[in-house]
Amino acid sequence: MAYRETDKMRQRKAEARKHILQCTARCVTENGFRNARITTIAGLAGVATGTIYRHFESREDLFAEIFRQATQHEVDKVAEALAVEGDAVQRLDNALQQFARRALKGPTRAWALMAEPVDPKLEEERLIYRKAYASLFEQTIQQGIAEGSIPEQDARITSTCIVGAISESLVGPLSPAQTASLPTTKTEQEALISTIVHYCVRGLTSARS
């Protein structure tokens, strides 16, 4: 008789897999991807390293799933910030502020998601989610053009520029190699956020096709 996995066994495996993912996410949040060791994750999860590889084919596969989950959460937060009341410029301003504020609140995690040198598989995921951010901004820019709050322009190109601008402007402050440049007080953080967002909004609202 062929072996058949019971519902209880499937549930147990799913719970074990979820626990490993949670422990991996914690490890990445605290240390980034490069310093997240499988042995450390196994210790946090209370399992042998071999158990991890029964649920994930490789370290890269495990980290890719963590990256997808974490970045999708951030994309969802941007979508929420774009859903507030106001014209397109106000909504974009709010979303960019939230993006920068969340990054500065969790610098190690933000660095890991945005700019940390990673394996090619994670770099591919990073590109996918940069496009996801750009798509959200593009939709809002198109709405702004339609309502008259944003001048006529190529919304796709502009949205890509915004993603690049806010990401690159945060790389320096978030970089572990430049910890001295990370603003520590709320006043310093808000000043940095204001500078970045105003730059993006000015470029958007003064653009001409």
N, C-alpha and C positions, 0 to 999 in steps of 0.2 A: 504494500500500500504506500502510495506517495505521501511524503511528509506534508502536513498542512498546518500552517501557522494559525494559532487561535487568536481570537479578538483580544483576549487578555494579554497574550504575548506581544501582539502588535502595539497595543496601548503602552505596554512597559517599554518597548523599544522607542516609541515616539517620545515618551517622557524622558528617557535617558538621553536621547538626542537633543531634546529641548534644553535639558540641564547643561549639557556640554556647550551648547550655543550660548547660554546665559553666562557661563563661566568664561568662555572665550571673549564675549563682549566686554565683560568686566576687566579682563586682562588687557585687551586692546585699549580700552578707555584709560587705563592707568599707565600703560607702557608703549602704546603704539603697536603696529604690526610687526616691525622688525625685532622688537624685544619681547614679543609674545611667544614664549616657548611652549611647545607641546607638553613638556614635562611639568611646567608650571600650571598649565590648563588642567592637566590630568590630576594634579594635586588639589587644585581648587574644586574639581568635580568629584574627587574621591574615587577615581577609577584608574586603571592601568592605562598606559599610553596605547597599548594594543586595542583597548576598547574604543578609543577615539577613532582608530583607523577601521574599525568595523562599521562605524556610522558614516565616515567620510573617507573617500578614496585617498586623499592626500591633505597635507597642511594647506596647500593652495586652495583646495576645494572648500575646506572649512572656513578659511579666511574670506573667500569670495562670498560665501553665504552671509557671513557677518557683515561684510561690506555692503551687500545688497540690502540687508535689513536696516542697518544703521543709516545708510544714505536715503533709502526710501522714507524713513521716518523724517529726515530733514526736508526732503522734497514735499512731504505732506504738510509740514509746518509752514513752508513757504506758500503752499496752496491755501492754507487757512488764513495766512496773513494777507493774501491777495483777495480774500473773500469778504473783507470788511467793507463798510459803507464808504462812499466817496468816489471821486472820479479816478480815472486810471492812474494819474500821476500820484495821487494820495495813496492809492493802494500799492503801487510799486514802491513808493517811499517807505511805507510800513513794512513791506516784505523784505526789503533790503536792510532795514534797521534790525528786524528780527533775525535775519540770516547772520549779520555781523555780531549781534549781541549774543546769540547762542554760541557762535564760534569762540568768542572771547571768554565766555563762561566755562567752556570745556576745551581749553587750548590743545591738550594732548590728543583728544579724540578728533577735534577739528583738523589738526595737522595730519593725523593718520588718514582721514577721509579725503582731504583736499590736496595735499602736496608731498606727503612722505614718500620717499623712493620705495616702490613696491614691485612685486613680481608682475610679469606681463599680463597674467590673468586678472589681477586686480586693477591694473592700468586700463584694461579694456572695460571693466566695470565702471571705473571712474569716468571714462569718456561717455558711456551710456547715460550716466546720471547728470553729467554736465549738460547733455542734450535735453534731459528731462527738465532741468531748471530753465534752460533757454526756451523750451516749448511753452512753459507757464508764462514767462515774461512776454514771449511773442504774442500769445493770445491777449494778454492785457494791453500791450501796446496797440494791437489792432483795434481793440475796443476803444482805446483812447483816441486813435485817429478818427474812428467813426463818430465819436461824441464831440470831437473838436478840442480836447484838452492836450493832445499831442499832435505836432505837425506831421504832415505826410512824409513817410520815409519807408525804407525797407525794414519791416518789423523783424524779419528773421535775422538779418545781419546785426541790427541794433541789439536784439536780445542776446545774441552771442557775445557781443562786445561788453554788455553789462555783466554777464557771467564771468568773463575774463577779467574785467576791471575789479570787481569786488573780491574775486578769489585771489588774484595776484597782489592786491593791496593788503590782504591779510596774511600772506605767506611770511613776510618778514617778521611781524610781531608774533606769529604763532611758532616760528621755527625754533626748535630746541637749541640750535646753535646761536640764536640771538635772543636769549631769554631776557636780556636787559632791556630790549625794545618793547617787551610786552607791557602794556599799560596796566597798572595795578589798582589804581583808585577808580572809583566810579566816574569821577570828573574826567580823568584821562581817557577812559574807555569811551565815554559819550562824545568827547571831542574827536576821537579817532573815527567813531561811527559816523558822526555828523559830516566830517570831511569827505569820507568815502561816498556816503549817500548823496551829498550835495553834488559831488563831481558827476556821479552817474546820472542824476536827475537833470543837471544842467545840460549834459551832453544829449540826453534824450529829448528834452523840450526845446532845444535850440537847433536840433537836426533839421536838415533839409534834404530832400531827395535829389 
